[in-house]
């Protein structure tokens, strides 16, 4: 997909590019872009490198900088964004000057001690949560993935990769289905290309699918298999702990021959929930449904009398480990929310401190009290 000569060329005038040839373009985007007249053209971000983006336009991939005005107000284009390009071939310049409205947004809480949100990819229809047989298969981690995917607005599908290494993959599929509800679980082998036909219903022209998962689960191998050529590096997993090496280092958009879009992502080591309260409720829908019958509206489902959730656990309708995981993730969300609130208060305090310093300087300069 990447045409490096085209990407580096700055003399190609895009003024007459056809936005309808940009995968995922629709009437809502057309309406939003109609406000721009003159040397502007739409595009879609295929990859991002600090202050430079590779942008998919009609029939080409071009490089464009990000305007200082956008960076100043904290608007950062990410992979999957539909953007407005200011095209000035006479100056040898292309610049991303605005981001068109996002339809869906996959994000997670900032890794480490941060309190912000990290946007992973946007304007997605489906998200493939890729796991594999062996030590990577972790139901508690899958619950976290489901929470952030539900919050994004896209539809989750779980892919169980490397089934050629497992004697009884059906048993593992059933294990995953015990926590996923109606979410499809598809067993496959990207390496031997087994089960890839089952992905066809999600790879429709103009629709966008992102892949997320740990390092070493085979996302890059799957991308290569679906494209029919090697576009992503692949690597072996470590034998001691079955952890994968980071062969994918940047998020990148790829175009299938039928017009469907794939977005590959580096392996996620830490899955912070961020602001995923709605997604958590969908990921644990059986608990939320049972809670409607609790005696108290503010029931915490721990030791209250008349708790319908605890009754469901007792009756074997809800697994005890599911409730424990729900409690753990709910507490994490509360903690993340408090951390974000503290961060906002600190920023506000610093803002007013700066204002006070500037007033003091002004008074000293003007001699006014």
KAKALIN-V157293 format. One record per residue. N is the residue number from 0. PHI is phi in radians with two decimals (* if undefined). D_CENTER is the distance of its C-alpha to the mean C-alpha in Angstrom with 1 decimal. Layout:
n-><N N>
phi-><PHI PHI>
d_center-><D_CENTER D_CENTER>
This chain:
n-><0 1 2 3 4 5 6 7 8 9 10 11 12 13 14 15 16 17 18 19 20 21 22 23 24 25 26 27 28 29 30 31 32 33 34 35 36 37 38 39 40 41 42 43 44 45 46 47 48 49 50 51 52 53 54 55 56 57 58 59 60 61 62 63 64 65 66 67 68 69 70 71 72 73 74 75 76 77 78 79 80 81 82 83 84 85 86 87 88 89 90 91 92 93 94 95 96 97 98 99 100 101 102 103 104 105 106 107 108 109 110 111 112 113 114 115 116 117 118 119 120 121 122 123 124 125 126 127 128 129 130 131 132 133 134 135 136 137 138 139 140 141 142 143 144 145 146 147 148 149 150 151 152 153 154 155 156 157 158 159 160 161 162 163 164 165 166 167 168 169 170 171 172 173 174 175 176 177 178 179 180 181 182 183 184 185 186 187 188 189 190 191 192 193 194 195 196 197 198 199 200 201 202 203 204 205 206 207 208 209 210 211 212 213 214 215 216 217 218 219 220 221 222 223 224 225 226 227 228 229 230 231 232 233 234 235 236 237 238 239 240 241 242 243 244 245 246 247 248 249 250 251 252 253 254 255 256 257 258 259 260 261 262 263 264 265 266 267 268 269 270 271 272 273 274 275 276 277 278 279 280 281 282 283 284 285 286 287 288 289 290 291 292 293 294 295 296 297 298 299 300 301 302 303 304 305 306 307 308 309 310 311 312 313 314 315 316 317 318 319 320 321 322 323 324 325 326 327 328 329 330 331 332 333 334 335 336 337 338 339 340 341 342 343 344 345 346 347 348 349 350 351 352 353 354 355 356 357 358 359 360 361 362 363 364 365 366 367 368>
phi-><* -1.34 -1.80 -1.20 -1.11 -1.18 -1.11 -1.50 -1.29 -1.93 -1.66 -1.40 -1.43 -1.73 -1.00 -1.87 -1.11 -1.65 -1.10 -1.18 -1.62 -1.56 -1.04 1.69 -1.13 -2.51 -1.13 -1.11 -1.20 -1.04 -1.14 -1.13 -1.37 -1.08 -1.29 -1.75 -2.07 1.61 -1.41 -1.99 -2.50 -1.50 -2.77 -2.28 -1.21 -1.67 -2.80 -2.34 -2.28 0.94 -1.82 -2.24 -2.06 -1.66 -2.09 -1.46 -2.04 -1.11 1.37 -2.77 -2.07 -2.16 -1.65 -2.56 -1.35 -1.91 -1.09 -1.07 -1.10 -1.13 -1.12 -1.13 -1.62 1.38 -1.62 -1.98 -1.17 -2.23 -1.06 1.76 -1.17 -1.62 -2.23 -1.81 -1.80 -1.59 -1.82 -2.19 -1.06 -1.15 -1.77 1.13 -2.31 -2.29 -2.46 -1.35 -1.92 -2.81 -2.03 -1.31 -0.93 -1.52 -1.55 -2.41 -2.58 -1.63 -2.47 -2.47 -1.12 -1.03 -1.18 1.31 -1.63 -1.18 -2.06 -1.59 -1.97 -1.86 -1.37 -1.62 -2.84 -2.37 1.00 -1.84 -1.68 -2.37 -2.17 -1.47 -1.56 -1.72 -2.22 -2.54 -1.15 1.73 -1.22 -1.24 -1.25 -2.36 -1.11 -1.17 -1.19 -1.08 -1.07 -1.12 -1.02 -1.06 -1.08 -1.28 -1.22 -1.03 -1.16 -1.23 1.68 -1.57 -1.66 -1.46 -2.40 -1.74 -1.91 -1.70 -1.61 1.17 -1.18 -1.19 -1.70 -2.17 -1.25 -2.25 -1.10 -1.03 -1.12 -1.25 -1.07 -1.12 -1.10 -1.16 -1.09 -1.16 -2.09 -1.77 1.12 -1.57 -1.19 -1.09 -2.13 -2.03 -1.42 -2.79 -2.33 -1.13 -1.20 -1.64 1.08 -1.55 1.46 -1.16 -1.07 -1.20 -1.54 -0.95 -1.07 -1.80 -1.92 -1.64 -0.94 1.45 -1.65 -2.07 -2.13 -1.86 -1.94 -2.27 2.77 -1.24 -1.16 1.58 -1.47 1.79 -1.10 -1.14 -1.09 -1.17 -1.01 -1.06 -1.15 -1.26 -1.47 1.33 -2.75 -1.51 -1.99 -2.14 -1.19 -2.19 -2.52 -1.34 -1.49 -1.26 -1.24 -1.24 -2.23 1.07 -1.46 -1.58 -1.61 -1.30 -1.45 -1.73 -1.92 -2.32 -1.28 -2.60 -1.76 -2.19 -1.95 -1.33 -1.09 -1.55 1.70 -1.32 -2.03 -2.04 -2.12 -1.63 -2.28 -1.04 -1.01 -1.67 -1.48 -2.22 -1.84 -1.41 -1.26 1.07 -1.72 -2.11 -1.05 -1.10 -1.15 -1.13 -1.11 -1.25 -1.20 -2.12 -1.07 -1.17 -1.29 -1.10 -1.10 -1.15 -1.11 -1.12 -1.77 -1.19 -1.13 -1.95 -1.14 -1.70 -1.05 -1.66 1.07 -2.04 -2.56 -1.27 -1.22 1.29 -1.42 -1.24 -1.21 -1.09 -1.13 -1.14 -1.13 -1.07 -1.46 1.43 -1.46 -2.20 -1.30 -1.05 -1.22 -1.17 -1.14 -1.08 -1.17 -1.05 -1.06 -1.09 -1.26 -1.12 -1.10 -1.14 -1.07 -1.08 -1.09 -1.07 -1.12 -1.14 -1.10 -1.13 -1.13 -1.10 -1.08 -1.14 -1.12 -1.15 -1.09 -1.11 -1.10 -1.15 -1.09 -1.21 -1.14 -1.12 -1.07 -1.10 -1.12 -1.15 -1.12 -1.08 -1.12 -1.10 -1.12 -1.17 -1.24 -1.59 1.36 -1.54 -1.63>
d_center-><21.5 21.9 25.3 26.1 29.4 27.8 25.1 27.9 30.3 30.6 33.5 31.8 32.1 29.1 30.9 31.5 28.2 27.4 24.0 24.5 23.9 20.3 18.2 16.6 19.2 20.8 23.5 21.5 20.3 23.9 25.2 23.0 24.1 27.7 28.3 28.3 31.6 33.0 31.3 27.7 25.5 22.0 19.5 15.9 14.1 14.1 13.7 14.2 17.0 17.9 19.9 19.9 17.6 18.3 18.4 19.0 22.1 24.7 25.7 24.6 22.1 23.3 22.7 22.4 22.6 20.9 23.6 24.9 24.9 21.1 20.7 23.4 21.8 18.5 16.6 14.4 13.1 9.9 9.3 9.8 11.8 15.3 17.7 21.4 23.3 26.8 28.7 32.0 33.5 36.7 35.1 32.9 29.8 26.5 24.3 21.1 22.6 20.2 16.9 17.4 16.0 12.4 12.5 9.1 6.3 3.1 4.9 7.4 11.1 12.5 14.0 17.8 19.8 17.7 17.2 14.6 10.9 8.6 6.2 3.7 4.2 6.5 9.4 8.3 11.2 10.4 8.1 10.5 10.6 13.1 15.9 19.5 23.0 24.6 23.5 19.7 20.2 19.7 19.5 18.7 15.6 14.6 15.3 12.8 10.0 11.5 11.7 8.1 7.4 10.7 10.0 7.3 10.3 9.4 11.7 11.3 13.6 14.7 16.3 19.1 19.9 23.2 25.4 28.3 28.5 29.1 32.4 31.2 27.5 28.4 28.9 25.5 24.0 26.1 25.0 21.3 22.4 24.2 21.1 18.9 21.3 20.8 17.6 18.7 19.2 20.1 22.2 22.4 23.4 21.6 24.6 27.3 25.2 26.2 24.4 22.3 24.1 22.4 19.2 21.1 20.6 16.8 17.4 19.3 20.3 18.1 15.2 11.8 10.3 7.3 8.6 7.6 10.7 13.4 15.5 18.3 17.1 17.6 14.4 16.3 19.4 17.8 16.6 20.2 21.7 20.1 21.1 24.5 24.6 23.5 20.8 19.0 20.9 21.2 23.0 24.8 23.8 26.2 29.0 29.6 26.3 24.4 21.6 20.0 20.3 17.5 18.4 15.1 15.1 13.0 10.0 12.0 12.5 15.4 17.8 19.6 23.3 23.0 20.6 17.4 14.3 12.3 9.5 10.1 8.4 10.9 11.8 10.5 13.9 13.4 11.2 12.2 11.8 12.2 13.0 12.3 16.0 15.7 13.2 15.7 18.5 17.1 16.4 20.0 21.6 24.9 25.4 24.6 27.0 29.7 29.5 30.8 34.1 34.4 37.6 36.0 33.1 31.9 32.2 30.2 30.9 32.7 36.4 37.2 39.9 39.0 35.4 34.3 31.3 33.7 36.0 33.4 32.8 36.6 36.9 34.3 32.0 29.2 28.8 29.7 26.8 24.4 26.0 26.0 22.3 21.8 24.2 22.5 19.0 20.7 22.6 19.6 18.1 21.5 21.7 18.5 19.8 23.1 21.8 20.0 23.3 25.3 23.3 23.9 27.5 27.9 26.6 29.0 31.8 31.3 31.2 34.5 36.0 35.3 36.9 39.9 40.4 40.3 42.9 45.1 45.0 45.8 48.7 50.1 49.9 51.6 53.9 52.9 52.6>
